[in-house]
Amino acid sequence: MTGYVLRIILFAIIGAMIYFGVRRIYRDWKGQFKEVDKQRHKRDLQERQRPDVVTLKRDKDGKFRPPEDVDD
């Protein structure tokens, strides 16, 4: 009887260690991906401010063109 209880406790401890380990890894990765997304967004905003970047708009036919060439 004691052997069964010890096995159950052992499996419960191992299961908890795996659960909390996976949970921590997931949270760490999630935070890292958020940081990468913030850096990418910041870089994109800085690139938009450059004078040689042209903002395109979608025309009626679906093609992207400079705003002065778009037919409204």
Protein Blocks (a to p, Z undefined) as FASTA:
>chain_A
ZZmmmmmmmmmmmmmmmmmmmmmmmmmmmmmmmmmmmmmmmmmmmmmmpmkbccddddfk
opacdfklpcZZ
